[in-house]
Amino acid sequence: MKTYRKTLTFELPRRRQLVNITGQVADCLRESGIKEGLLLCNAMHITASVFINDDEPGLHHDFEVWLEKLAPEKPYAQYRHNGAEDNADAHIKRTIMGREVVVAVTNGKLDFGTWEQIFYGEFDGMRPKRVLVKIIGE
């Protein structure tokens, strides 16, 4: 069995943003040379997320509105966590959207369903954050 590991780094200009990282993850798969196996992709920060969904701007807007209703950024005083950093809402948003995805690798390609894409969700941006890509297989 072969293994592959790579860290992707993102520093987004806004506090909250969704980025399609499918191409970068597919590049990792090609670099790995693995044809059959499993790919894990996970955010290595507790205020960021990796998830699979459709790359449709209206849906991304809906995520933003929905998440802000569930865990509004302000007022900062509503959260006990806030103090040194005012990012409690980002921790909650990450928990809702998830930490990682696992994708089957078949014939050297990401084995997706229709419309599936991998996204990096940033909920407390404007500083470097890492995403781990780990692939195991043959």
N, CA and C atoms as a LAMMPS dump frame, in Angstrom:
ITEM: TIMESTEP
0
ITEM: NUMBER OF ATOMS
414
ITEM: BOX BOUNDS ff ff ff
-5.0000000000000000e+02 5.0000000000000000e+02
-5.0000000000000000e+02 5.0000000000000000e+02
-5.0000000000000000e+02 5.0000000000000000e+02
ITEM: ATOMS id mol type element x y z
1 1 1 N 0.849 -1.183 0
2 1 2 C 0 0 0
3 1 3 C 0.895 1.247 0
4 2 1 N 0.478 2.268 -0.76
5 2 2 C 1.181 3.545 -0.821
6 2 3 C 0.412 4.578 0.009
7 3 1 N 1.162 5.557 0.474
8 3 2 C 0.529 6.692 1.161
9 3 3 C 1.079 7.988 0.589
10 4 1 N 0.307 9.025 0.727
11 4 2 C 0.667 10.358 0.239
12 4 3 C 0.11 11.365 1.225
13 5 1 N 0.888 12.428 1.483
14 5 2 C 0.433 13.488 2.39
15 5 3 C 0.884 14.829 1.835
16 6 1 N -0.025 15.783 1.82
17 6 2 C 0.312 17.146 1.409
18 6 3 C -0.546 18.12 2.195
19 7 1 N 0.03 19.251 2.515
20 7 2 C -0.702 20.311 3.195
21 7 3 C -0.924 21.464 2.226
22 8 1 N -2.174 21.876 2.092
23 8 2 C -2.528 23.053 1.309
24 8 3 C -2.705 24.21 2.289
25 9 1 N -2.273 25.397 1.919
26 9 2 C -2.411 26.561 2.791
27 9 3 C -3.294 27.601 2.114
28 10 1 N -4.202 28.16 2.903
29 10 2 C -5.112 29.192 2.419
30 10 3 C -5.028 30.394 3.349
31 11 1 N -4.987 31.583 2.773
32 11 2 C -5.106 32.827 3.539
33 11 3 C -6.083 33.706 2.775
34 12 1 N -7.336 33.637 3.182
35 12 2 C -8.392 34.307 2.437
36 12 3 C -8.567 35.743 2.926
37 13 1 N -8.955 36.648 2.027
38 13 2 C -9.033 38.068 2.367
39 13 3 C -10.249 38.469 3.189
40 14 1 N -11.229 37.568 3.301
41 14 2 C -12.437 37.886 4.057
42 14 3 C -12.561 36.976 5.262
43 15 1 N -13.353 37.39 6.226
44 15 2 C -13.558 36.576 7.425
45 15 3 C -14.244 35.262 7.09
46 16 1 N -15.249 35.327 6.198
47 16 2 C -15.981 34.116 5.809
48 16 3 C -15.969 33.991 4.293
49 17 1 N -15.683 32.768 3.837
50 17 2 C -15.639 32.538 2.408
51 17 3 C -15.639 31.043 2.137
52 18 1 N -16.272 30.646 1.032
53 18 2 C -16.252 29.261 0.571
54 18 3 C -15.433 29.207 -0.71
55 19 1 N -14.509 28.231 -0.778
56 19 2 C -13.615 28.109 -1.929
57 19 3 C -13.665 26.676 -2.439
58 20 1 N -13.885 26.527 -3.736
59 20 2 C -13.859 25.213 -4.36
60 20 3 C -12.396 24.779 -4.49
61 21 1 N -12.022 23.707 -3.799
62 21 2 C -10.642 23.223 -3.821
63 21 3 C -10.522 21.883 -4.546
64 22 1 N -11.554 21.508 -5.294
65 22 2 C -11.553 20.221 -5.985
66 22 3 C -10.338 20.072 -6.89
67 23 1 N -10.008 21.093 -7.646
68 23 2 C -8.859 21.025 -8.55
69 23 3 C -7.551 20.785 -7.828
70 24 1 N -7.351 21.484 -6.709
71 24 2 C -6.12 21.301 -5.936
72 24 3 C -6.043 19.902 -5.34
73 25 1 N -7.171 19.377 -4.888
74 25 2 C -7.198 18.021 -4.324
75 25 3 C -6.953 16.994 -5.433
76 26 1 N -7.545 17.208 -6.605
77 26 2 C -7.31 16.305 -7.744
78 26 3 C -5.84 16.335 -8.153
79 27 1 N -5.197 17.507 -8.072
80 27 2 C -3.756 17.598 -8.36
81 27 3 C -2.963 16.734 -7.381
82 28 1 N -3.354 16.744 -6.13
83 28 2 C -2.688 15.905 -5.123
84 28 3 C -2.831 14.432 -5.492
85 29 1 N -4.017 14.05 -5.913
86 29 2 C -4.249 12.657 -6.295
87 29 3 C -3.339 12.271 -7.462
88 30 1 N -3.234 13.134 -8.469
89 30 2 C -2.341 12.846 -9.594
90 30 3 C -0.893 12.71 -9.129
91 31 1 N -0.45 13.638 -8.257
92 31 2 C 0.922 13.58 -7.721
93 31 3 C 1.179 12.272 -6.985
94 32 1 N 0.158 11.756 -6.312
95 32 2 C 0.333 10.565 -5.484
96 32 3 C 0.576 9.309 -6.319
97 33 1 N 0.026 9.271 -7.514
98 33 2 C 0.12 8.079 -8.339
99 33 3 C -0.803 6.95 -7.902
100 34 1 N -1.608 7.193 -6.9
101 34 2 C -2.522 6.164 -6.385
102 34 3 C -3.737 6.073 -7.304
103 35 1 N -4.098 4.845 -7.664
104 35 2 C -5.208 4.608 -8.593
105 35 3 C -6.465 4.085 -7.913
106 36 1 N -6.296 3.37 -6.801
107 36 2 C -7.431 2.803 -6.067
108 36 3 C -7.188 3.016 -4.583
109 37 1 N -8.146 3.624 -3.885
110 37 2 C -7.956 3.834 -2.457
111 37 3 C -8.933 4.844 -1.896
112 38 1 N -8.463 5.556 -0.881
113 38 2 C -9.28 6.558 -0.198
114 38 3 C -8.484 7.828 -0.014
115 39 1 N -9.18 8.952 -0.153
116 39 2 C -8.581 10.265 0.043
117 39 3 C -9.307 10.948 1.194
118 40 1 N -8.528 11.389 2.175
119 40 2 C -9.041 12.181 3.292
120 40 3 C -8.603 13.617 3.074
121 41 1 N -9.522 14.548 3.239
122 41 2 C -9.203 15.97 3.141
123 41 3 C -9.834 16.643 4.349
124 42 1 N -8.991 17.23 5.218
125 42 2 C -9.548 17.841 6.423
126 42 3 C -8.896 19.173 6.762
127 43 1 N -9.724 20.045 7.326
128 43 2 C -9.25 21.333 7.824
129 43 3 C -8.463 21.092 9.104
130 44 1 N -7.326 21.761 9.212
131 44 2 C -6.462 21.585 10.381
132 44 3 C -6.595 22.759 11.351
133 45 1 N -7.718 23.459 11.285
134 45 2 C -8.002 24.588 12.171
135 45 3 C -9.449 24.478 12.63
136 46 1 N -9.701 24.883 13.843
137 46 2 C -11.032 24.688 14.423
138 46 3 C -12.031 25.772 14.045
139 47 1 N -11.632 26.67 13.145
140 47 2 C -12.563 27.676 12.634
141 47 3 C -12.67 27.592 11.113
142 48 1 N -12.34 26.434 10.549
143 48 2 C -12.445 26.205 9.107
144 48 3 C -13.025 24.814 8.872
145 49 1 N -13.542 24.608 7.678
146 49 2 C -14.259 23.383 7.364
147 49 3 C -13.866 22.873 5.992
148 50 1 N -14.036 21.575 5.778
149 50 2 C -13.975 20.973 4.452
150 50 3 C -15.254 20.163 4.301
151 51 1 N -15.954 20.364 3.193
152 51 2 C -17.215 19.666 2.977
153 51 3 C -17.428 19.463 1.478
154 52 1 N -18.387 18.61 1.147
155 52 2 C -18.733 18.341 -0.246
156 52 3 C -20.14 18.859 -0.502
157 53 1 N -20.279 19.595 -1.616
158 53 2 C -21.595 20.026 -2.049
159 53 3 C -21.504 20.535 -3.48
160 54 1 N -22.552 21.186 -3.938
161 54 2 C -22.671 21.719 -5.286
162 54 3 C -21.973 23.079 -5.366
163 55 1 N -21.314 23.363 -6.489
164 55 2 C -20.671 24.66 -6.699
165 55 3 C -21.655 25.594 -7.396
166 56 1 N -22.595 26.096 -6.623
167 56 2 C -23.657 26.941 -7.155
168 56 3 C -23.753 28.183 -6.276
169 57 1 N -23.556 29.385 -6.833
170 57 2 C -23.502 30.608 -6.032
171 57 3 C -24.728 30.848 -5.161
172 58 1 N -25.917 30.542 -5.652
173 58 2 C -27.118 30.727 -4.832
174 58 3 C -27.086 29.865 -3.589
175 59 1 N -26.614 28.635 -3.723
176 59 2 C -26.488 27.734 -2.576
177 59 3 C -25.464 28.27 -1.585
178 60 1 N -24.361 28.788 -2.089
179 60 2 C -23.333 29.342 -1.2
180 60 3 C -23.89 30.526 -0.41
181 61 1 N -24.674 31.354 -1.068
182 61 2 C -25.336 32.465 -0.376
183 61 3 C -26.284 31.931 0.698
184 62 1 N -27.032 30.884 0.345
185 62 2 C -27.959 30.291 1.315
186 62 3 C -27.226 29.735 2.532
187 63 1 N -26.06 29.102 2.306
188 63 2 C -25.247 28.623 3.44
189 63 3 C -24.878 29.789 4.349
190 64 1 N -24.409 30.875 3.751
191 64 2 C -23.988 32.039 4.534
192 64 3 C -25.14 32.583 5.376
193 65 1 N -26.301 32.74 4.774
194 65 2 C -27.471 33.278 5.487
195 65 3 C -27.892 32.314 6.6
196 66 1 N -27.958 31.028 6.29
197 66 2 C -28.378 30.01 7.263
198 66 3 C -27.409 29.94 8.442
199 67 1 N -26.103 29.902 8.141
200 67 2 C -25.114 29.825 9.22
201 67 3 C -25.149 31.066 10.1
202 68 1 N -25.354 32.221 9.484
203 68 2 C -25.394 33.456 10.268
204 68 3 C -26.639 33.504 11.161
205 69 1 N -27.732 32.873 10.741
206 69 2 C -28.922 32.781 11.602
207 69 3 C -28.659 31.855 12.789
208 70 1 N -27.975 30.733 12.517
209 70 2 C -27.708 29.756 13.574
210 70 3 C -26.672 30.238 14.579
211 71 1 N -25.626 30.9 14.065
212 71 2 C -24.518 31.357 14.921
213 71 3 C -24.062 32.728 14.442
214 72 1 N -24.81 33.775 14.791
215 72 2 C -24.449 35.107 14.323
216 72 3 C -23.103 35.574 14.89
217 73 1 N -22.351 36.258 14.055
218 73 2 C -21.041 36.762 14.501
219 73 3 C -21.191 37.757 15.661
220 74 1 N -22.163 38.655 15.555
221 74 2 C -22.336 39.715 16.545
222 74 3 C -23.735 39.629 17.148
223 75 1 N -23.933 40.104 18.353
224 75 2 C -22.957 40.765 19.21
225 75 3 C -21.961 39.765 19.818
226 76 1 N -20.716 40.174 19.886
227 76 2 C -19.665 39.29 20.396
228 76 3 C -19.937 38.861 21.834
229 77 1 N -20.595 39.719 22.612
230 77 2 C -20.842 39.434 24.026
231 77 3 C -21.799 38.261 24.247
232 78 1 N -22.478 37.795 23.21
233 78 2 C -23.411 36.679 23.389
234 78 3 C -22.7 35.357 23.64
235 79 1 N -21.382 35.297 23.398
236 79 2 C -20.632 34.046 23.527
237 79 3 C -19.643 34.123 24.688
238 80 1 N -19.615 33.097 25.515
239 80 2 C -18.66 33.037 26.615
240 80 3 C -17.233 32.823 26.129
241 81 1 N -17.073 32.169 24.976
242 81 2 C -15.736 31.904 24.428
243 81 3 C -14.998 33.193 24.064
244 82 1 N -15.746 34.183 23.59
245 82 2 C -15.102 35.411 23.112
246 82 3 C -14.399 36.128 24.252
247 83 1 N -13.238 36.617 23.931
248 83 2 C -12.414 37.342 24.889
249 83 3 C -11.179 37.8 24.157
250 84 1 N -10.153 36.948 24.129
251 84 2 C -8.937 37.273 23.386
252 84 3 C -9.219 37.344 21.89
253 85 1 N -10.103 36.481 21.42
254 85 2 C -10.526 36.49 20.017
255 85 3 C -12.043 36.447 19.971
256 86 1 N -12.633 37.208 19.049
257 86 2 C -14.083 37.227 18.904
258 86 3 C -14.49 36.289 17.766
259 87 1 N -14.313 34.972 18.003
260 87 2 C -14.573 34.021 16.922
261 87 3 C -15.395 32.802 17.353
262 88 1 N -16.152 32.915 18.404
263 88 2 C -16.968 31.78 18.853
264 88 3 C -17.91 31.313 17.748
265 89 1 N -18.478 32.263 17.012
266 89 2 C -19.386 31.885 15.927
267 89 3 C -18.678 31.026 14.892
268 90 1 N -17.402 31.292 14.627
269 90 2 C -16.634 30.526 13.641
270 90 3 C -16.456 29.076 14.094
271 91 1 N -16.253 28.87 15.379
272 91 2 C -16.145 27.505 15.906
273 91 3 C -17.45 26.738 15.698
274 92 1 N -18.566 27.401 15.95
275 92 2 C -19.872 26.764 15.802
276 92 3 C -20.15 26.467 14.326
277 93 1 N -19.855 27.422 13.449
278 93 2 C -20.074 27.224 12.01
279 93 3 C -19.248 26.052 11.499
280 94 1 N -18.016 25.924 11.954
281 94 2 C -17.167 24.806 11.554
282 94 3 C -17.787 23.479 11.978
283 95 1 N -18.306 23.43 13.195
284 95 2 C -18.917 22.196 13.679
285 95 3 C -20.115 21.812 12.819
286 96 1 N -20.906 22.781 12.434
287 96 2 C -22.082 22.527 11.6
288 96 3 C -21.674 22.029 10.214
289 97 1 N -20.679 22.648 9.605
290 97 2 C -20.293 22.32 8.225
291 97 3 C -19.355 21.113 8.144
292 98 1 N -18.728 20.764 9.234
293 98 2 C -17.909 19.561 9.251
294 98 3 C -16.418 19.823 9.109
295 99 1 N -15.649 18.85 9.56
296 99 2 C -14.195 18.947 9.582
297 99 3 C -13.554 18.389 8.333
298 100 1 N -14.097 17.273 7.797
299 100 2 C -13.388 16.572 6.733
300 100 3 C -14.327 15.855 5.792
301 101 1 N -13.728 15.4 4.685
302 101 2 C -14.427 14.53 3.752
303 101 3 C -13.502 13.363 3.426
304 102 1 N -14.111 12.237 3.099
305 102 2 C -13.391 11.076 2.586
306 102 3 C -14.002 10.777 1.225
307 103 1 N -13.144 10.642 0.211
308 103 2 C -13.605 10.392 -1.15
309 103 3 C -12.935 9.123 -1.656
310 104 1 N -13.71 8.242 -2.261
311 104 2 C -13.149 7.051 -2.888
312 104 3 C -12.317 7.462 -4.104
313 105 1 N -11.244 6.73 -4.311
314 105 2 C -10.398 6.911 -5.49
315 105 3 C -10.581 5.67 -6.362
316 106 1 N -11.019 5.887 -7.584
317 106 2 C -11.273 4.798 -8.526
318 106 3 C -10.629 5.144 -9.865
319 107 1 N -9.804 4.241 -10.361
320 107 2 C -9.111 4.472 -11.637
321 107 3 C -8.355 5.802 -11.653
322 108 1 N -7.771 6.18 -10.504
323 108 2 C -6.967 7.39 -10.416
324 108 3 C -7.749 8.68 -10.371
325 109 1 N -9.056 8.601 -10.151
326 109 2 C -9.891 9.804 -10.117
327 109 3 C -10.738 9.838 -8.845
328 110 1 N -11.123 11.046 -8.45
329 110 2 C -12.057 11.208 -7.338
330 110 3 C -13.396 10.651 -7.772
331 111 1 N -13.942 9.732 -7.013
332 111 2 C -15.17 9.029 -7.381
333 111 3 C -16.366 9.764 -6.792
334 112 1 N -16.795 10.825 -7.481
335 112 2 C -17.869 11.702 -7.028
336 112 3 C -19.22 11.312 -7.615
337 113 1 N -20.273 11.742 -6.923
338 113 2 C -21.601 11.733 -7.492
339 113 3 C -21.781 12.988 -8.336
340 114 1 N -22.894 13.053 -9.024
341 114 2 C -23.188 14.205 -9.869
342 114 3 C -23.146 15.491 -9.054
343 115 1 N -22.462 16.475 -9.551
344 115 2 C -22.349 17.829 -9.003
345 115 3 C -21.457 17.942 -7.776
346 116 1 N -20.961 16.848 -7.221
347 116 2 C -20.162 16.938 -6
348 116 3 C -18.814 17.606 -6.254
349 117 1 N -18.48 18.506 -5.359
350 117 2 C -17.21 19.225 -5.374
351 117 3 C -16.735 19.367 -3.928
352 118 1 N -15.436 19.545 -3.737
353 118 2 C -14.88 19.714 -2.388
354 118 3 C -14.673 21.203 -2.133
355 119 1 N -15.113 21.641 -0.968
356 119 2 C -15.001 23.049 -0.587
357 119 3 C -14.236 23.23 0.713
358 120 1 N -13.487 24.32 0.749
359 120 2 C -12.88 24.815 1.975
360 120 3 C -13.782 25.938 2.465
361 121 1 N -14.251 25.823 3.687
362 121 2 C -15.081 26.858 4.295
363 121 3 C -14.276 27.597 5.345
364 122 1 N -14.106 28.879 5.142
365 122 2 C -13.374 29.724 6.09
366 122 3 C -14.382 30.54 6.877
367 123 1 N -14.273 30.498 8.203
368 123 2 C -15.214 31.211 9.055
369 123 3 C -14.539 32.234 9.974
370 124 1 N -13.21 32.313 9.925
371 124 2 C -12.447 33.29 10.715
372 124 3 C -11.136 33.563 9.969
373 125 1 N -11.248 34.167 8.815
374 125 2 C -10.132 34.273 7.883
375 125 3 C -9.149 35.394 8.143
376 126 1 N -8.421 35.701 7.08
377 126 2 C -7.408 36.751 7.039
378 126 3 C -6.142 36.357 7.783
379 127 1 N -5.878 35.054 7.826
380 127 2 C -4.618 34.524 8.354
381 127 3 C -4.426 33.125 7.756
382 128 1 N -3.201 32.642 7.702
383 128 2 C -2.962 31.337 7.052
384 128 3 C -3.623 30.185 7.8
385 129 1 N -4.239 29.308 7.011
386 129 2 C -4.856 28.091 7.559
387 129 3 C -4.465 26.925 6.662
388 130 1 N -4.398 25.723 7.249
389 130 2 C -3.959 24.542 6.514
390 130 3 C -5.086 23.535 6.32
391 131 1 N -4.979 22.826 5.194
392 131 2 C -5.862 21.711 4.884
393 131 3 C -4.967 20.519 4.565
394 132 1 N -5.223 19.391 5.203
395 132 2 C -4.449 18.173 4.985
396 132 3 C -5.118 17.32 3.915
397 133 1 N -4.307 16.823 2.992
398 133 2 C -4.77 15.83 2.024
399 133 3 C -3.937 14.582 2.28
400 134 1 N -4.587 13.487 2.639
401 134 2 C -3.93 12.211 2.919
402 134 3 C -4.601 11.16 2.049
403 135 1 N -3.778 10.427 1.289
404 135 2 C -4.304 9.422 0.373
405 135 3 C -3.623 8.101 0.67
406 136 1 N -4.42 7.033 0.746
407 136 2 C -3.874 5.7 0.929
408 136 3 C -4.466 4.785 -0.138
409 137 1 N -3.66 3.856 -0.619
410 137 2 C -4.166 2.925 -1.614
411 137 3 C -3.037 2.352 -2.449
412 138 1 N -3.423 1.845 -3.595
413 138 2 C -2.48 1.208 -4.532
414 138 3 C -2.423 1.992 -5.824
